[in-house]
Amino acid sequence: MSSNIKKSFADSILPHAAKVKQMVAENGSLKLGEITLAQVYSGMKGMVGMITETSKLDPEEGIRFRGYSIPELRELLPKAPGGSEPLPEGVFYLMLTGTLPTVDQVNELSAEWESRSNVPEHVFKMLDALPTYTHPMTQFSAAILAMRTESVFAHEYEKGISKKDYWDPMFEDTMNLIARLPRVAAYIYRRTYYNNEQIEPLKGADWAANFAHMMGYDGVEIYALMRLYLTIHADHEGGNVSAHATHLAGSALSDAYYSFSSAINGLAGPLHGLANQEVIRWILDLQKDLGGGLPTKEQIEQYVHRTLSEGKVVPGYGHAVLRKTDPRFAAQMEFAKKYMADDDIVNIVWRVYDVVPGILSNIKKIKNPWPNVDAHSGALLIHYGIKEYDFFTVLFGVSRSLGVLAQLTISRAMGLPIERPGSITSEWIEDKIAQSQQAV
Ligand code: HAX
C-alpha cells in the first residue's frame, strides 16, 4: 500500500540517520556523564544509555512528544469531527515523522489502519483455547506472538534483505500490528467477560472510537476518553520497562511482534503498567473495608499507613524519573472534572491525592510522592461501565504500541546496533573498592 506517512517517514528519517552517523563519527568521545556504584545497583536510574527519538521525559515537567507537552498535544493534534480530545493517530504520526500532522494526514492514517486491521483466524482460535481466567495481559501477549505468522520483516529477512532496507518491512509490521491491536484486545475483553459475544468493527471510524465500540461502549464521552487515554499512554521516553524491552528485543533484529510481546510482558508487572489495575483493587478494598461510601481523609490516611506497614507499595504513586504530579494524571483529572465531577470512585481518587503525597514525602527513601498516570485512569473507565479492572493494562498496552513501535521502526532506519551493556559481579566491585583503598 502506498501511503503518505511512509513517504513522510522516509523523507525525515533517512537524512536524520545520515546526520547522526556523521555527528557520532565527529564527536564520539563526548562524555555524557559518569556512572556511580549506586546507579548500577539502582536499576541504572539516571544513567544515559540509549537513543529514543519519539519522546523525552523531564523529571519536573513530564513527558514531551517530539517537543510537545500533553496540554499542547491536546490543543494542537487533530480531533474527530465534533470531538474534544486528540486522535491517537496524530501522536503516532508526530512520533514517527517528527511533524504535527494535518487533519487529512490523520484521517488517511485512520483509513490505512482500518484497511490493515484484519486479524488472522488462527489468533482467535488460539485465544479460544485458553481458559477465560487467563489474565488478559497473558492473552494479549500470546495473541501478539500468534500474529507473528504475518511478519513482513521476518519474511523479507528470510528471503535476504540489505541492512539499509530493514526499516521498510519494519514499518509495514508496525502499521499492521498497531492496526490489529484494538480488534485483538476487544476480542479478549468480550471472550473473558461477555461470554465471547463479539462485536463487529465500525466502518470508517477512528482507531480509538472503533476500539471502544468493539469492546461494547459507544457514545461521545467514551470515545473522547478512549482517544485521550490512547494518546497520553503512548510513550514515556526509552528507558521504561515496556519501551526498553521493545528496544532490547528489537536490537537483535527480532521483528515487531516478538519485540512488542516483550513490551507487554514488562508492562504486565505491577510496578509498571499493571499499577492501573492495582490502584482500583486498592480503592475497592479500601471501600469494602469501610463498608462502602466515600472514605474520609482520616480513613484514607489510616489505610495508607496500613498498606505501608504491610510492606506494600501505594499503587499509582511514585516514579523512577518524575518528581512532580504526572501531567498524564492532571489531564485525566481535567477530563473527570468536565464529565464526572460527582462520581464516587473519582472522588476517592482525588481524596487519595489530597492525602498520599503528604504521607509519602515524610518517608525519606521515597524519591517521588506524587501520583503517576495509573492513579487516575481506572476511575474514568469504571465511570463508563468498564469495571473489569484486570483488563485495564491491556488498554495501556494498546496505546503504548504507538510509541515503542514508532521507535522500533526509527531504530531500524537509523541502523542502531544490537544492545549489549556490560555487567559486573559484586565481587568485582569489592575488589575494585579494596584496590582503591590500598592506593590511598
Ligand atoms: N509506596 C510505597 N513505597 C514506595 C512507593 C510507593 N508508592 N514508591 C517508592 N517506594 C519505595 C520503593 O519501593 C523503594 O523501597 P525499597 O528501597 O525498600 O525497595 C524506595 O521507596 C525507593 O524507591 P524510589 O527510588 O522512590 O522509586 P523507584 O524508582 O525504585 O520505583 C516505582 C519507582 C514507580 C516502581 C515506585 O514508585 C512504585 O513502586 N510505585 C508504586 C507502583 C506504581 O504506581 N507503579 C507505576 C509507575 C508508573 C508506570 O510505570 N506506569 O506504568
Residues whose N, C-alpha, C, O or C-beta is under 5 A from the ligand:
A	BS01	HAX	P270 L271 H272 G273 A275 K312 V313 V314 P315 G316 Y317 G318 H319 A320 K365 I366 K367 N368 N372
